């Protein structure tokens, strides 16, 4: 279901690792593949901290593993709002992006499509 209670596009998300199923700061488990883009996402979010692009990039490289990168703002928006699926993403989430918000800050995208 998306944030409006409508079904997400059928078959869009494949759960690769269900993780612990615990909402809150992620323990690093739980991955979902978006079959539309081929991107792999964490099922739960992480605490955002300062929101600086440098912190976001460092966190991604240290926690998400080799080859991981931050999504762009558009990539994150593509799985939020009407494309959000609570079966794929069981907890409310917010993610940093690699898209600059100016002054060394990065855009954040929320599961309901809001940005900050």
N, CA, C and O of each residue as an XYZ file, in Angstrom:
464
protein
N       0.838     -1.183      0.000
C       0.000      0.000      0.000
C       0.882      1.245      0.000
O       1.951      1.266      0.611
N       0.423      2.266     -0.686
C       1.154      3.514     -0.650
C       0.640      4.360      0.517
O      -0.219      3.921      1.281
N       1.172      5.572      0.644
C       0.815      6.414      1.774
C      -0.650      6.841      1.752
O      -1.171      7.302      2.768
N      -1.320      6.694      0.616
C      -2.736      7.037      0.508
C      -3.645      5.833      0.678
O      -4.865      5.962      0.585
N      -3.063      4.656      0.928
C      -3.846      3.447      1.090
C      -4.112      2.712     -0.214
O      -4.843      1.721     -0.231
N      -3.524      3.190     -1.309
C      -3.689      2.534     -2.605
C      -2.589      1.501     -2.800
O      -1.493      1.657     -2.261
N      -2.862      0.451     -3.561
C      -1.821     -0.545     -3.786
C      -0.653      0.029     -4.576
O      -0.854      0.782     -5.529
N       0.561     -0.323     -4.185
C       1.753      0.084     -4.941
C       1.773     -0.723     -6.229
O       1.093     -1.743     -6.333
N       2.545     -0.275     -7.210
C       2.624     -1.032     -8.455
C       2.964     -2.499     -8.185
O       3.923     -2.796     -7.472
N       2.182     -3.406     -8.749
C       2.348     -4.843     -8.512
C       3.742     -5.310     -8.882
O       4.241     -5.016     -9.968
N       4.364     -6.036     -7.973
C       5.667     -6.634     -8.235
C       6.825     -5.668     -8.292
O       7.921     -6.050     -8.702
N       6.617     -4.435     -7.895
C       7.699     -3.457     -7.991
C       8.833     -3.766     -7.032
O       9.998     -3.571     -7.381
N       8.528     -4.244     -5.834
C       9.544     -4.465     -4.815
C       9.706     -5.945     -4.507
O       8.728     -6.687     -4.410
N      10.947     -6.355     -4.356
C      11.264     -7.724     -3.961
C      12.096     -7.645     -2.690
O      13.140     -6.994     -2.670
N      11.643     -8.302     -1.633
C      12.389     -8.311     -0.378
C      13.544     -9.306     -0.532
O      13.326    -10.503     -0.716
N      14.769     -8.791     -0.453
C      15.959     -9.625     -0.569
C      16.383    -10.188      0.777
O      16.876    -11.312      0.868
N      16.185     -9.390      1.824
C      16.545     -9.763      3.195
C      15.511     -9.109      4.094
O      15.456     -7.881      4.161
N      14.682     -9.895      4.793
C      13.633     -9.289      5.610
C      14.167     -8.510      6.810
O      13.461     -7.656      7.346
N      15.385     -8.784      7.236
C      15.928     -8.085      8.392
C      15.233     -8.490      9.667
O      14.576     -9.529      9.729
N      15.380     -7.675     10.670
C      14.831     -7.995     11.984
C      13.370     -7.629     12.115
O      12.683     -8.139     12.999
N      12.880     -6.755     11.254
C      11.494     -6.307     11.349
C      11.265     -5.310     12.457
O      10.120     -4.979     12.765
N      12.338     -4.822     13.066
C      12.235     -3.862     14.161
C      12.336     -2.457     13.589
O      13.280     -2.145     12.863
N      11.364     -1.607     13.914
C      11.432     -0.217     13.485
C      12.359      0.555     14.408
O      12.538      0.196     15.572
N      12.930      1.591     13.890
C      13.882      2.393     14.636
C      15.211      2.346     13.928
O      15.283      1.880     12.791
N      16.270      2.818     14.568
C      17.566      2.800     13.903
C      17.889      1.394     13.400
O      17.767      0.414     14.134
N      18.294      1.316     12.164
C      18.536      0.023     11.527
C      19.743     -0.678     12.115
O      20.705     -0.041     12.543
N      19.677     -1.994     12.129
C      20.826     -2.788     12.539
C      21.649     -3.190     11.314
O      22.551     -4.022     11.412
N      21.334     -2.595     10.161
C      22.080     -2.877      8.946
C      21.540     -4.045      8.148
O      22.085     -4.368      7.093
N      20.469     -4.694      8.627
C      19.882     -5.791      7.874
C      18.609     -5.308      7.204
O      18.092     -4.237      7.520
N      18.121     -6.096      6.293
C      16.880     -5.777      5.613
C      17.112     -4.985      4.346
O      17.470     -3.809      4.395
N      16.906     -5.634      3.203
C      17.112     -4.991      1.912
C      15.933     -5.300      0.983
O      15.357     -6.387      1.029
N      15.594     -4.330      0.147
C      14.518     -4.440     -0.834
C      15.067     -3.997     -2.176
O      15.790     -3.004     -2.266
N      14.715     -4.746     -3.230
C      15.105     -4.342     -4.581
C      13.897     -3.722     -5.273
O      12.800     -4.280     -5.261
N      14.120     -2.569     -5.869
C      13.108     -1.906     -6.680
C      13.285     -2.429     -8.100
O      14.282     -2.116     -8.751
N      12.342     -3.215     -8.584
C      12.475     -3.839     -9.905
C      12.339     -2.825    -11.034
O      12.723     -3.113    -12.168
N      11.805     -1.655    -10.746
C      11.688     -0.611    -11.765
C      13.042      0.018    -12.067
O      13.369      0.274    -13.226
N      13.828      0.265    -11.022
C      15.118      0.945    -11.201
C      16.320      0.012    -11.042
O      17.417      0.325    -11.502
N      16.108     -1.139    -10.388
C      17.213     -2.043    -10.092
C      17.989     -1.668     -8.847
O      18.946     -2.352     -8.484
N      17.590     -0.587     -8.183
C      18.289     -0.151     -6.975
C      17.885     -1.004     -5.781
O      16.756     -1.487     -5.697
N      18.827     -1.179     -4.858
C      18.576     -1.915     -3.615
C      18.542     -0.895     -2.480
O      19.405     -0.024     -2.376
N      17.523     -1.027     -1.634
C      17.288     -0.084     -0.544
C      17.284     -0.800      0.791
O      16.957     -1.984      0.868
N      17.652     -0.075      1.854
C      17.460     -0.569      3.210
C      15.965     -0.538      3.503
O      15.258      0.360      3.044
N      15.485     -1.517      4.265
C      14.055     -1.550      4.607
C      13.702     -0.582      5.721
O      12.552     -0.155      5.822
N      14.655     -0.231      6.549
C      14.429      0.734      7.615
C      15.458      1.837      7.489
O      16.459      1.685      6.789
N      15.217      2.935      8.160
C      16.119      4.070      8.018
C      17.127      4.139      9.152
O      17.138      3.309     10.061
N      17.948      5.127      9.071
C      18.954      5.422     10.069
C      18.681      6.812     10.610
O      18.040      7.628      9.947
N      19.162      7.080     11.802
C      19.026      8.434     12.332
C      19.878      9.358     11.466
O      21.011      9.026     11.117
N      19.326     10.514     11.126
C      19.995     11.377     10.170
C      21.122     12.214     10.739
O      21.985     12.661      9.983
N      21.149     12.439     12.022
C      22.238     13.237     12.581
C      22.211     14.658     12.050
O      21.150     15.277     11.962
N      23.388     15.178     11.693
C      23.507     16.578     11.305
C      22.900     16.893      9.954
O      22.526     18.039      9.703
N      22.792     15.907      9.077
C      22.249     16.158      7.747
C      23.267     16.713      6.773
O      22.909     17.106      5.663
N      24.546     16.751      7.176
C      25.528     17.243      6.223
C      25.798     16.182      5.165
O      25.710     14.985      5.441
N      26.122     16.617      3.968
C      26.414     15.677      2.898
C      27.621     14.820      3.251
O      27.648     13.633      2.926
N      28.606     15.392      3.900
C      29.801     14.633      4.276
C      29.443     13.506      5.245
O      29.931     12.386      5.094
N      28.593     13.791      6.243
C      28.176     12.759      7.191
C      27.383     11.660      6.495
O      27.569     10.476      6.776
N      26.503     12.058      5.591
C      25.678     11.088      4.868
C      26.537     10.170      4.023
O      26.337      8.956      4.021
N      27.491     10.739      3.306
C      28.356      9.951      2.450
C      29.214      8.994      3.277
O      29.352      7.824      2.922
N      29.784      9.477      4.363
C      30.610      8.641      5.225
C      29.787      7.501      5.817
O      30.230      6.353      5.822
N      28.600      7.811      6.312
C      27.745      6.782      6.888
C      27.435      5.702      5.863
O      27.500      4.510      6.163
N      27.103      6.123      4.669
C      26.754      5.166      3.609
C      27.923      4.225      3.341
O      27.746      3.009      3.266
N      29.104      4.787      3.198
C      30.276      3.950      2.895
C      30.628      3.010      4.039
O      31.059      1.882      3.797
N      30.452      3.453      5.282
C      30.814      2.625      6.434
C      29.760      1.576      6.778
O      30.103      0.456      7.157
N      28.487      1.926      6.650
C      27.417      1.045      7.097
C      26.789      0.187      6.005
O      26.408     -0.955      6.262
N      26.677      0.712      4.813
C      25.926      0.006      3.778
C      26.785     -0.954      2.968
O      26.246     -1.817      2.275
N      28.088     -0.829      3.036
C      28.950     -1.797      2.383
C      29.527     -1.341      1.061
O      29.186     -0.274      0.550
N      30.409     -2.166      0.513
C      31.092     -1.837     -0.738
C      30.105     -1.631     -1.885
O      29.131     -2.370     -2.027
N      30.374     -0.630     -2.684
C      29.528     -0.349     -3.842
C      28.273      0.431     -3.530
O      27.565      0.848     -4.446
N      27.978      0.640     -2.253
C      26.773      1.383     -1.884
C      27.002      2.867     -2.126
O      28.128      3.363     -2.083
N      25.916      3.547     -2.378
C      25.975      4.996     -2.546
C      24.659      5.585     -2.072
O      23.656      4.884     -1.941
N      24.682      6.869     -1.820
C      23.452      7.557     -1.468
C      22.595      7.712     -2.713
O      23.125      7.903     -3.808
N      21.283      7.633     -2.564
C      20.420      7.869     -3.721
C      20.387      9.354     -4.051
O      20.681     10.195     -3.202
N      20.030      9.667     -5.278
C      19.748     11.053     -5.605
C      18.388     11.403     -5.021
O      17.638     10.518     -4.610
N      18.076     12.667     -4.984
C      16.770     13.101     -4.500
C      15.665     12.482     -5.364
O      14.656     12.016     -4.836
N      15.852     12.477     -6.686
C      14.834     11.910     -7.580
C      14.662     10.408     -7.368
O      13.540      9.906     -7.424
N      15.763      9.675     -7.125
C      15.656      8.232     -6.869
C      14.861      7.962     -5.603
O      14.019      7.065     -5.575
N      15.125      8.732     -4.555
C      14.398      8.544     -3.296
C      12.925      8.931     -3.443
O      12.047      8.267     -2.894
N      12.663     10.002     -4.180
C      11.273     10.396     -4.407
C      10.513      9.332     -5.192
O       9.300      9.197     -5.033
N      11.212      8.576     -6.036
C      10.573      7.551     -6.866
C      10.032      6.376     -6.056
O       9.185      5.636     -6.556
N      10.496      6.181     -4.815
C       9.974      5.096     -3.976
C       9.137      5.629     -2.814
O       8.732      4.872     -1.932
N       8.884      6.927     -2.824
C       8.093      7.532     -1.754
C       6.726      7.941     -2.299
O       6.416      7.710     -3.468
N       5.930      8.541     -1.453
C       4.614      9.020     -1.880
C       3.754      7.898     -2.434
O       3.529      6.899     -1.750
N       3.272      8.045     -3.655
C       2.390      7.058     -4.263
C       3.077      5.727     -4.544
O       2.400      4.714     -4.720
N       4.399      5.708     -4.588
C       5.134      4.460     -4.841
C       5.586      3.760     -3.567
O       6.205      2.698     -3.628
N       5.282      4.347     -2.412
C       5.637      3.737     -1.132
C       4.815      2.469     -0.934
O       3.627      2.434     -1.256
N       5.447      1.437     -0.409
C       4.770      0.165     -0.163
C       5.146     -0.313      1.237
O       6.307     -0.622      1.505
N       4.153     -0.372      2.128
C       4.428     -0.747      3.521
C       4.828     -2.216      3.666
O       5.387     -2.595      4.696
N       4.558     -3.045      2.668
C       5.036     -4.432      2.725
C       6.534     -4.498      2.470
O       7.235     -5.312      3.071
N       7.019     -3.652      1.590
C       8.449     -3.601      1.299
C       9.194     -2.818      2.375
O      10.291     -3.196      2.784
N       8.590     -1.733      2.823
C       9.193     -0.852      3.824
C       8.253     -0.801      5.024
O       7.365      0.050      5.073
N       8.435     -1.703      5.997
C       7.457     -1.842      7.085
C       7.441     -0.695      8.088
O       6.505     -0.580      8.880
N       8.445      0.140      8.063
C       8.530      1.238      9.027
C       8.585      2.570      8.287
O       9.078      2.634      7.161
N       8.090      3.617      8.901
C       8.278      4.937      8.294
C       9.778      5.176      8.095
O      10.588      4.740      8.913
N      10.146      5.863      7.017
C      11.568      6.071      6.757
C      11.849      7.458      6.214
O      10.966      8.157      5.718
N      13.099      7.820      6.325
C      13.644      9.045      5.742
C      15.067      8.713      5.320
O      15.768      7.979      6.017
N      15.496      9.246      4.187
C      16.845      8.975      3.725
C      17.545     10.254      3.302
O      16.933     11.164      2.743
N      18.823     10.304      3.578
C      19.651     11.346      3.004
C      19.743     11.088      1.516
O      19.472      9.978      1.060
N      20.122     12.100      0.755
C      20.392     11.911     -0.657
C      21.752     12.517     -0.993
O      22.352     13.221     -0.180
N      22.218     12.238     -2.182
C      23.476     12.818     -2.652
C      23.248     14.173     -3.306
O      24.201     14.819     -3.741
N      22.001     14.606     -3.378
C      21.659     15.870     -4.020
C      21.868     17.030     -3.050
O      21.310     17.046     -1.953
N      22.665     17.980     -3.463
C      22.993     19.123     -2.613
C      21.777     20.000     -2.365
O      20.990     20.281     -3.269
N      21.646     20.423     -1.111
C      20.623     21.393     -0.733
C      21.276     22.747     -0.469
O      20.640     23.667      0.046
N      22.564     22.857     -0.831
C      23.314     24.092     -0.627
C      23.981     24.148      0.727
O      23.553     23.475      1.665
N      25.013     24.935      0.834
C      25.742     25.162      2.090
C      26.204     23.869      2.750
O      26.191     23.772      3.977
N      26.614     22.870      1.960
C      27.122     21.617      2.511
C      26.067     20.679      3.055
O      26.396     19.671      3.680
N      24.799     20.997      2.825
C      23.699     20.169      3.309
C      23.186     19.282      2.180
O      23.366     19.589      1.001
N      22.550     18.188      2.553
C      21.972     17.270      1.575
C      20.458     17.248      1.739
O      19.949     17.422      2.846
N      19.734     17.033      0.635
C      18.297     16.845      0.710
C      17.987     15.542      1.425
O      18.716     14.559      1.287
N      16.913     15.539      2.182
C      16.362     14.334      2.785
C      14.989     14.109      2.170
O      14.267     15.060      1.870
N      14.636     12.836      1.984
C      13.332     12.482      1.441
C      12.650     11.539      2.433
O      13.267     10.609      2.952
N      11.375     11.797      2.682
C      10.573     10.998      3.613
C       9.671     10.051      2.835
O       9.369     10.291      1.666
N       9.240      8.975      3.486
C       8.409      7.963      2.829
C       7.128      8.528      2.218
O       6.625      7.981      1.236
N       6.601      9.599      2.775
C       5.359     10.167      2.252
C       5.584     11.177      1.121
O       4.640     11.794      0.629
N       6.853     11.334      0.720
C       7.167     12.228     -0.394
C       7.625     13.623      0.014
O       8.001     14.433     -0.833
N       7.592     13.899      1.322
C       8.099     15.198      1.770
C       9.602     15.268      1.579
O      10.275     14.238      1.586
N      10.132     16.460      1.408
C      11.574     16.670      1.340
C      11.960     17.724      2.362
O      11.146     18.544      2.788
N      13.222     17.675      2.737
C      13.748     18.662      3.681
C      15.199     18.893      3.339
O      15.869     19.690      3.996
